[in-house]
Structure formats: C-alpha cells, structure tokens
C-alpha cells in the first residue's frame, strides 16, 4: 500500500471508528487493514489507533496525523480533478440521499435540472426515511429536514419549512374554523406518523414558546400522503410541512388554520463529508441545491402562502 493510500486508510478508520468499516469503505479485508495500519505505525514510530473489541479510537498522535491527512487528501483530490472537471466536462456519479416525500417532490426535480446542465454527471438518488451514515454507506451528499446531529459533516443551510395546520374549505364550513387550541376538542384530527390517534400535537406561542396538547382522532396513518388526501376529502384537520401543502393552498383545496400557533420552522440542510469538499462536482451540486431549495422553500416561510 502506497503512502497516500495509508493516509486514506487512517482517515477512514478515524471517521468510521472501526477497522472493518474502514475496510468496507476502501474495499479491503480486515486483515489487510490491520497490516496496513501496523505498517504505518511502524513507519511513523508511534501508535496511531487504540484498538478494542468494540471500536477503534485515534491516539492524540493519530488524530493530528488524520487531520493533516484530511487536508492533504482534499488538496490532492481537488488538484487532480481540475483537468477533467472543467465547467464543460464534469464527470462522475453522485450518490445522494433525501427523505422520501420531500426528496420525491422537491429534490428529484432539481436533480434533473442539474443533470441537464452537466451531461457528464450521473445521479444515484436514494429516498430513505432514516438517518444515513454518509461516511459508512459511501454517500456523497444528503438533504436533511430538522437539525442535523452529525458534527463531522459539512453543512449548508438551504432554508426552512413551516409545520402548518390545514383543513378543506368544506370541512371548515361544516365544523367551523378553530380560533384557539382549545377549540380542537370539538374537531376531527387526522394523525400521521408513528404515534397513532393519541399522539399529542405541538404548538407555538407568539413569544417563541412551544407546548403540546393532548389530541385524539379517528384516522391515523404513518405517511403524510393519505392523511392529506383525507383532509382534502373533508375528514378533518391535519398538520403538515409547508412543502407538502403548498399546491393545495394555492389551489384552494386546503386552508390554513391556527397560524398563530405554528411551531418554529424546521431547517433544511445540504450535508456532505469533509472528504468530498475538494470534489468540484459535489460543491457545484451543493451550491445548486442550496439555491434551488432556498427558492422553493421561501414560499410558505415568509407569510406568502394564501390564507
């Protein structure tokens, strides 16, 4: 294994916390990884990784070398990509993950636009409603709703989503428009998620405080699409992200209620591993998604949605 490959290996071990995971990432057997790490430690004259049966943790020397290796590899990959990754000749496949509904409705159309601009690039989009480990599962970029927890990733803010409460005009005409949270006791509430019919609803106050109230209904489902269909048919009030109801609000098939009690907007972010920072196709896609999603999400977070 050459010296640059050894640095790749040390960085993979540090990021994944496992010799086996580093081997899977680099396509090497655990035995080959162990031998290569031992060779590197012998060459530098010190222990770089503390091994245990459960995990691997870099020593202070290993952490310093891994940080330097990350910068070196980033500069190297950025340099060798320049001859081929000109504005007219970007090439390669990008593996991307996004939440199922948001990814299908908002992200996929933007990716098709990006592909039209860069015919040498291919995209492998995985719509998954779970937190994907980008490093362990070898993804180039992720779109996340909510506050990301992975401090090791590079994060770009793309905007925010409102969590709105909506119902059909026919339902509101028959049952009345709720003016306060206490009015919900007299209304049919449509639930979606994993909590079932008895899951509490969360509301916000003008001063920024957030509180939950007990709620019950007759229809619960683990996906938002059937819940929104039920709301359109006049079955009750539903809570949904602004991106999920934007077309309905524009068309008038759903109306906003309890706007003064919406929770704080949730952030939408574009994330990618530090090891991809020097890849021009990744940075271009991140810029494109931040701009495109920002334009889409500005509708519904600044009061511009119809009432």
Steps between C-alpha positions, in 0.01 A plus 500: 500500500649837399531787746198694374288185527622458859380851580165419337483197725578694819237760410241227434573332835472833682171590331333159534645393836548145376761303307227291338298807395814666363573183304149494351533864405832441324427152365760324715481204737535554878830314493636729227386806695672377817825434313494838328434683827782311670736594213402866531551498878840336456597763244405797720630333816193533721154353563237679295184306587394340827322172417233329707247227432228761447664794328815679397595844631786713371774591745596869522776431246255314278246782520761760400620288209142431386421873500810570292420206275148632441635836383764333283250262335253782446766711326618200296151402383415858420818536296458185293134579432579834336611366159177303446250694708481814292168678471434315176633158597394397850481122528411236755211358702363669812324293767235708676246430772189697598177443698244304300220749449709818491758332279243387245312830488774760540847349460455267200376775261799716596739213436356454151567867432857455625550202268381708205776750574773237548463212252813324630356450849271218614290496817404208724221637726387291799177611670522378859315601814794431731826670589759370257864480608655669198852383578415141592258455207712698251256777406621828351223729621181502709197725537367505855188647662554598862812594690789272393684319777813394309765756589758337273312596181513824307157665525342754267171662602239484221200658673223405737164326494188603689287242676150620420149391601255467210150381414273508198260793445206255515609367838547850643163612367328205669695491828623858536851648502691437826609829651698356792663175597219417740261500202671183373309293754194543277681412176608189312878470496687297239827353625804389300826363633576222744298624798150383406173677575605608849827673409518856643504803273775760545428873480692824528426829675578850365782528757669194349398252768393154385252275676305181431134421546320168516319420177297211371346407168345217301756463219874448542753397238881485492535698175394861426352434154190306617452747786497793257262313269268451797518871580418593140190279519376689804595246769664743740801716586855380432849630582742501207822659378455807283658324201234227522205739484630787285312385186180439698515845655554659161213302348272563798439130574642554851505804728730600783366511856661590835783685328591685821570166668739342251824353641829666402605421141725195459830538311581328172870431442734367234781292655806322367811335650818707537672254268275628216579867558760509223272329243379767264192304391393470865551869573312596182207275590496633857491858367223408256285329765547776756389757243217290354359383832537849642277637224241224546495523879470878508136441403320420822759620751463874449123534524446486125274196498134580445278488807 
